[in-house]
């Protein structure tokens, strides 16, 4: 069973694109650099992130290259969250750190503040979770958040994640220490609706 996740990743015919009611999860392309920079340079988005905000568009171009390379190596699935109506990138959602032996992965996500409080992050993360459990056969998906990030904590709890503990001063960001709260979701705890393919 431990080799199934790698076999399933290797067997993907292309980048998995998932469609929800209001958002799509799609692959990044060079034309998304401005949107990626707008996302990861925004101080509110990066307030609780484990790295400093981007300072140049070139960093966004590099990030897109890393996202594409991660999929090419089947080490991560870095989706951009795009609006269904115009395909404009408004966020990101990532499955990464695949552990085939234990059928485990981690999830991360970000949404531009212009799109907050509309339920779009929940829709995007739900799509990624459903794909990970169904298509990869994952047993467990983890997330870590800064415990001060109440919006992210509420999102995970609403998706049936359990808070499993606090790792003190796990990250150093611009010289400041930040804690990390670990959340976990098991396959049998997940109750998704079926995602629609592109």
Residue, then its C-alpha position, 0 to 999 in steps of 0.5 A: x500500500x505504501x507505494x500506491x501514493x507515488x504510483x498514483x502521483x506518477x500515473x497522473x496524465x497531467x495537472x489535476x484541475x478541480x472545479x467547484x461552484x465558484x472556484x477552480x483549482x488549476x495549475x500555475x502559469x507564467x501569466x499568473x505572476x502578478x496575481x501570485x505577487x499580489x497574494x504573497x506580498x500582501x501583509x495581511x495574507x503573510x501576517x501568520x505565514x512562515x516566511x516574510x512577504x515577497x518584495x519583488x515580482x521576480x520572487x513570484x516568477x520564481x515561486x511559479x517555477x517552484x510550483x511547476x517543478x514540484x508537480x513535475x517531480x510529483x513532490x507537491x500539487x500546488x494549485x492556484x485558486x481561480x475564480x470560475x467566472x474569469x479564471x483570475x488567480x485569487x489564492x493558492x492551495x497546496x498538498x505537499x510532504x507526501x508520506x507514502x508509507x503512512x499515507x499522509x500529506x500536509x495542506x496549505x492555503x492562502x486567499x487574497x483579502x479581497x476575497x475573504x469572508x465569502x466561503x471561497x477558502x472553504x470551497x477550495x480547501x474542500x476540493x483539495x481534501x476530497x481529491x487527496x483522499x479519493x485520488x491519492x488514497x490518503x489516510x491523513x491530512x495535516x495542517x499547521x497554522x499560527x494559533x493567532x490566526x483565528x480565521x484559519x483555525x475556524x476554517x479547519x475546525x469547520x472541515x472536521x480537523x482536530x487541533x492536536x497540539x502546539x509546537x512552541x516557537x517553531x518558526x523564526x520570521x524576520x527574527x521573531x519566533x512564532x508558534x505552530x498549531x497542528x491540525x489533523x483530519x482522518x479519511x473516515x472523518x471527511x464527508x465531502x460532496x463530489x468535486x466536478x472535473x473541468 
